[in-house]
């Protein structure tokens, strides 16, 4: 595995963790914005003070959201309704899939 693959893998894990941690904190039936997860990653990097540092994390958060939705861990919502991961464009929100909440 190359250094780039290792770095990409750790970024993916960090993005997954940011989404899941925030969703668990928010609680059952509540959703989060992908931007909230990106801000969490920026804080983790020590860039919380920079006003738009979180924006560079948005692509990783969106990829993580797709991966987590495809695995059945989270739901992707648009206008409060669950949408398939491949339809995730524009403004979306994320929440733990209710089955996942029950396992905790």
C-alpha positions in Angstrom: 0.0 0.0 0.0 1.4 3.4 -1.0 1.6 6.4 1.4 -1.2 8.1 -0.6 -3.5 5.0 -0.2 -2.8 5.0 3.5 -3.5 8.7 3.8 -6.7 8.3 1.7 -7.8 5.4 3.8 -7.3 7.3 7.1 -9.2 10.3 5.6 -12.0 8.0 4.7 -12.1 6.5 8.1 -12.1 10.0 9.7 -14.9 11.1 7.4 -17.0 8.0 8.3 -16.3 8.6 12.0 -17.2 12.3 11.8 -20.6 11.4 10.3 -21.3 8.5 12.6 -20.2 10.4 15.8 -22.4 13.4 15.0 -25.4 11.3 14.0 -25.1 9.4 17.3 -24.8 12.6 19.3 -27.9 14.0 17.6 -29.9 10.9 18.4 -32.5 8.7 16.9 -34.6 10.1 14.1 -32.5 13.3 13.9 -30.4 14.3 11.0 -27.1 16.2 10.4 -25.8 18.3 7.6 -22.8 17.1 5.7 -21.2 20.5 6.5 -21.4 19.7 10.2 -19.3 16.6 9.6 -16.9 18.6 7.5 -16.5 21.1 10.3 -15.8 18.3 12.7 -13.0 17.1 10.4 -11.6 20.6 10.2 -11.6 20.7 14.0 -9.8 17.4 14.1 -7.1 18.8 11.7 -6.7 21.8 14.0 -8.1 24.2 11.4 -11.3 25.1 13.2 -10.3 28.7 13.4 -10.1 29.2 9.6 -13.5 30.3 8.4 -13.8 28.0 5.4 -11.3 25.2 6.2 -14.2 22.8 6.4 -15.0 23.2 2.7 -12.0 21.2 1.6 -13.4 18.2 3.6 -16.8 18.2 1.8 -15.8 15.8 -1.0 -14.6 13.3 1.5 -17.7 13.7 3.6 -19.9 13.2 0.6 -18.0 10.0 -0.5 -18.3 8.7 3.1 -22.0 9.4 3.1 -22.5 7.4 -0.1 -20.4 4.6 1.3 -22.3 4.5 4.6 -25.6 4.7 2.9 -24.7 1.9 0.5 -23.7 -0.3 3.4 -27.0 0.4 5.2 -25.5 2.3 8.1 -27.1 5.7 7.3 -30.0 7.2 5.3 -29.5 10.1 3.0 -32.4 12.5 3.1 -33.7 15.2 0.7 -36.6 17.3 1.9 -37.0 14.9 4.8 -37.4 11.8 2.6 -35.0 9.0 2.2 -33.4 8.9 -1.2 -31.1 6.3 -2.8 -27.4 7.0 -2.5 -27.0 7.4 -6.3 -29.6 10.3 -6.2 -27.6 12.2 -3.6 -27.1 15.6 -5.2 -27.6 19.1 -4.0 -28.8 19.7 -0.5 -28.9 16.6 1.6 -29.0 15.5 5.3 -27.8 12.4 6.9 -29.2 10.2 9.7 -28.5 6.9 11.3 -30.6 4.2 9.8 -33.1 3.2 12.5 -31.9 -0.4 12.5 -28.5 0.9 13.4 -29.9 2.9 16.3 -31.7 -0.2 17.7 -28.3 -2.2 17.8 -26.7 0.4 20.1 
